[in-house]
C-alpha cells in the first residue's frame, strides 16, 4: 500500500487515507477532501488566466 501511495499520489490527484470504521464519517471525509482540493485547484486555475 505504501508503495502505491508513493508512486501514484501527485499534487493534481492526491490520494487520501480514510478510516473505514464508520461509513457516515468516511463518506463525509471523502466529500470534504474532494471539496477542499477542488477549491484549491479552481483558485490555481483562476490565477493562471
Secondary structure, DSSP 8 states (H G I E B T S, - for coil): -HHHHHHH-BTTB-------S-HHHHHHHHHHHHHHHHHHHHHHHHHH-
